[in-house]
Amino acid sequence: MSYLKERILKDGVIFPNNVLKIDSFLNQQIDPKVMREIVQEIYAYYKDEKITKVLTIEASGIAPAIMVAAQFDVPMLFAKKAKAATLQKDQVYETKVYSYTKGTTSNVVVSKQYLNPQDRVLIIDDFLANGEAALGLIDLVDQAGAQVVGLGICVEKSFQKGRKRLDEAGVKVYSMARIAEINSDRQEIIFAQGH
Ligand code: 5GP
């Protein structure tokens, strides 16, 4: 079993609505050993894809994304959740992302100058649940006329609809840990096979 999965079983805390808290090693305090494993696996999977940029969304995608970008030796770009009042619409690609963990919709933007049609983009995020963040990031890359090579996800909750939506959209996904089921009564996490 991977070190990430071991830490999920040992330190993951189950919250209502199938939300998993992993603040002790990924979302607040960060375990470099988890980061090293993420880099190794995702780099091995995408190394021949001529990645030119790694894209994520603030805030919790930033740590794994910068580590992966360093390995590919390419820039890391993060989409920002922008306030409508400060938005310079002509200078950004913009999309909307609904967060079911927060129950809010954010305007998510990247500066046009940082994404261009030649880019081959690897998208990284900490969690894949319903796929809203991933599909929003894909939309930003599409607006730039760039290409999404694939996604690298730390923790996929496979029982939610994100993976299916991405598979149906023909987007390549590599997930480090796929969770088939979270049983809150028994405080149990069951992994799915594969990536
Ligand atoms: P999605 O957009 O796929 O529905 O959800 C992915 C985003 O929501 C991630 O960027 C992540 O920050 C957050 N998220 C979704 N599910 C969880 C969860 O179980 N735990 C944590 N900590 N974040 C989650």
Boltz pocket constraint, residues with backbone or C-beta under 6 A from the ligand:
constraints:
  - pocket:
      binder: B
      contacts: [[A, 18], [A, 19], [A, 20], [A, 21], [A, 22], [A, 27], [A, 60], [A, 98], [A, 99], [A, 100], [A, 101], [A, 125], [A, 126], [A, 127], [A, 128], [A, 129], [A, 130], [A, 131], [A, 132], [A, 133], [A, 134], [A, 162]]
      max_distance: 6.0
